[in-house]
Structures are given as structure tokens and as C-alpha cells.
């Protein structure tokens, strides 16, 4: 391990992402990424009687799918790093608990996939464990009810607003084995440029995404073209434009290499999702469902995964606070 | 580093807790532990106009106090591991953000001090950083409003109910330096024995506390008397009795060595706190304010710190779910 700059860790023995699994809701399954996901749920309730319980079931389904694919049992896993958007990350609690795996509950808003992969890879690279699980989820109806309005209210959506995905993605991270490796991470600082519009999360998160990307490039002495793709979480159509603009003003052109899972998740014109997809599960499911497979097939060799989070709560916004952003950058390479 | 059993990590080069700082509200300052805390706030609002902002200010005050005492600036700190009880751990976001330190947001309910110390010590022991900060907070009025009833409602409190502390504690953890060392950790599993009474958190958490303590003892081949104290977070009067009883049924007598910060925080008869104190800040402030100093003075040589959390959300309880518990055990030794 070596520190590069203050924020970046470059692993001498890079942890391996040995397996990945994605589960999504029906709307995500109908989108352009639909064919890549490992499991598409028939409906948003997954047999449960509340949206919140449905999200816990989605997590459980994804972890079980991951364990099955990896031919592992819960007993093989030392720790699990997970979080979600629900108050008190309660979906993760109920999604994880029956596996009886020691649990680190995380909250990084939609950056949680990055946070969990950072901490899980640190545990592996530091020799603390041989095999751990990292992942996250979000559920459209649970999130809308909690953060905005219940769906039944049929509120009008703004053009800058994204559609919280019903999606989950989990990975196994190991000291050895086959698969793409996490070679370096740049855990993010909280960046607050004063955005207060909770219907424009892309604007709130874009500065944090640019901050972590530029620090990663600087710390590792690389340029954007050294990556096959730099992939943000859920900036959406509006946020991506802001991120490219902010980076350009700071002297870095991200326009050719920046991809955003929020932009990729839906066909906005057909599916009416306005600025695109969002939620922890957006980048989690697209990474595990699509990018992971592209890496395994060596169609991509090196990506910078940058899950982005808007650190707000409804109460905080109602009290007039800003919406700070955070983004964690994870460099993943396939040799 | 060596794994001991499945859950426990014993550090070959134990991270050092080089500094600690505690801040509490006026009620906690008037309690039996009052003289040990580093900072006692004059009122519960700390100059802010909401309870939620007051908690963020409490965190900021505590971290600044810690940095001052340690003669460090934020630039010296590589990562901060923090969380609280507010929805979306928003108090930590606003308490931490102006320090510009890369941030891992955590949610472990009242076990968060244990979770943050586990992850921070893993980062240090694994060579990922030289100096990090770990800690947590809770605020009585913010927590009561969110989890139970606003204070103005003047709800009657049950005998099993604890009093959420207004308190925060943070530590610096380093690769070297003077101070007590974290020699081993046992991150906890989620334990769910079916408790559903959100006014009896002690009962919900006691089985998890016993689980992590017994696994730690088994993995490290130790017995309770090998420790000067085994210190749970906030089981309170009712929870401690349950924990001792559960442990006894499993063949281990904890009665002589088990201390609980929930029992220590208040004088229940004078202060009307019923089953004792609770909240992430309870064990965080008593560890940083009292036990850390006892270790530094070598009045204690070896303790097992076991912050305990009840993994519930108001919505989850209303939907009829159980309240699972979790506890992370951290062995701290002063040579």
C-alpha cells in the first residue's frame, strides 16, 4: 500500500472483485440496460406488503444471487459492507441480517457503492479478511415516499429531477482469484457549493464528482485518457453537463471519457424519467450488471468508478440547509 | 494481523488511540460523569435554531476540541469515520464537512462508536493511513423528535425506556505515538431475537452484546476476568440485567466485570432517566471522557469496549418489524 497524495491509496496487492450480481425492478429491466442485469423482479413489491420490506427483499435476493454465483455460503464471508437510502439504513439491516455475516452499516447516499468498495478493499488489502461483500440498493417507491412525496400524490416532476432506481448490486472482494482488481481508491471529501434544490441532485453532486476525479488523476499522475471510462453514479443529464463544465474550468476535459449511470439507466423519452436515473442502486446495478462483465470480457481494461452522493435529509432541506455532495473514486483494472 | 476465529481480528501492530475528546449537554454535565467530560455545553441548542443543527455543532465542537488537544490540523488527518442517529446521518455530514477531511459516513445506531473504531483501526493497521479520526454523537431532542415524540408532547416515559444523551466523543487513531492501543476487534453480526418494543432498547440490544462478547472471548481464548472491565454502550439498567442473565445461561458469568455506560451516565433517581442513558454519544463520551483517561493513568490496563445498537427505524417498527441488535467489541490495552 502506498499513499499517493493525501487522499488516494494505491494498493500494492490489489484486491480482486471475484464476483458481482445485480437485481433491478421492472422499469429498470425495460430500459436500455435491461438485458445486462442478472435478475429482473416481476413487480416493485417482491411479494412483500410495503415498499420498505420490498427493498430489504431486493437486497436479500441480490446477496443470495451473488453467493450462488460465487459458489459460496455466508460462512465463507467475513464481513459485509452495505447501506441504502432508507432512514437508519433499515433496508440493509433486514436485507443482511439472516445471512449472519458481521455487518458494517454505511450511509453515503448514492455514493454508497463507492464507500462500500473503498472500505471492503481496504479490509482485504490490509490483510483483515480473505473474502468480503460490498454493495447497496435503492427502491423507487420507498425513496420517493421518504425524500419527496408518496407516489399516490402524483406530484409533477421537474426537468432536473432524476428517477430513483429500484436496483441493487453486490460484489465479492477477495485477496486472490480471477477478476478485475481494485488498484487504487480516492475516498471523497464533502463538497458544498451551496446548492439547495432537492429536485436537482445532479447539480449538488457534480462538484464532488469532479473533486474526487481530479484529485485521483493528480495523485496518480494520470490524465482522463488513461481510462477507458470514468463512470459517475447518478449525475443524470443535467449533472453530467455541469460536471464537464466544472472540470473544463479547472483545466481538465472529461467530455470524451465521462459516462454516467444515471444517463444510461433509462430511455428518458420513452420512460419519462426526465434527467435520468439515481439512487444508490443505479451505479451499483450498472457496475455489477454491465461494466463488470465488460471488464471480465476485457472489452474494458481500466475504469474509474465514481459513485456520487447528495448528502441531504428532508428535515435538513426544510430547515434551509444546503445539499453537500460526496464522491468516492475506485480505479478498477482488468489485466 | 491475524484472524482469530471468523469474526475477530488481532492486530500485530496495534493502532494507538493518541487523543480523545468529549462534549456533552447540560444534563449529562450534571450527572455523575460530569466532572470527566472535556466540554459541557451551556444549553441544548448550542447557539443554533434547531436541534438537528445543534447536533452538527456538537460534532464540530468535539472534533475541533480533539484537533486542538492533539495539536493537529484537519490537513493532518487522512480519513474521518463518523455517524449519528439522525436520518441520513445528516448531523455528521454538517458536523464534519467544513474540516474538508475525506469522510466515511456510518450507521450502526448506538453501536456506531464501535463501528467507527473498528474501521479506523483496520485502516491504520492495514497501512492505509497514518492518522484518522473516529467518533459519533447523539442529541436528546433531535433523537426523541425523530424516533419517539417531540419533547413538547410531554409523553410519559416507560420504566424500561432510556434517555438519549446529548453527547459526542471522537478519537484520533494513529500508527504510532503514546496512548492505549486497539489490540483486537470483533465486528458484530446482526442478532434478532424478536424484540418489538421500541421503548425497551436494552432488551433488543442485550443478545447482540452477549454474542459479540462471547465470540471475542472464544476467538481470543480469554475469560471475562482477563479484562479490567467489559463495557457495553447503552443497555441501561434493564438491558444489563438481561445481558448478564443471557450470558449466564450460555455459561459465562459477566456479573463482576460488566459495566454499562447507559447505567453510568445519569443518577436515575435524581435525574428521572428511568433505565439510564442511550444514544451513540453515551459510550462515545464516557469512553473519551472517562475510560480513556483511566487507561492513560494506567488505572485500567485492559478493557473490552462494546458499543451496542438497536437497528430500528420508526417506519420499520410501525410496519411490525422486530428490532434487531448489533454490537462491535473493541479490545483496548495500555501497557
Interface residues (C-beta under 8 A of the other chain):
Chain A: X1 X3 X6 X7 X9 X50 X52 X53 X75 X78 X79 X83 X85 X86 X87 X88 X89 X90 X93 X94 X96 X97 X100 X101 X102 X103 X104 X105 X106 X107 X108 X109 X115 X118 X119 X122 X123 X125 X126 X127 X128 X129 X130 X186 X187 X188 X189 X190 X192 X311 X312 X313 X314 X315 X316 X319 X321 X324 X326
Chain B: X1 X3 X6 X7 X9 X50 X52 X53 X75 X78 X79 X83 X85 X86 X87 X88 X89 X90 X93 X94 X96 X97 X100 X101 X102 X103 X104 X105 X106 X107 X108 X109 X115 X118 X119 X122 X123 X125 X126 X127 X128 X129 X130 X186 X187 X188 X189 X190 X192 X311 X312 X313 X314 X315 X316 X319 X321 X324 X326
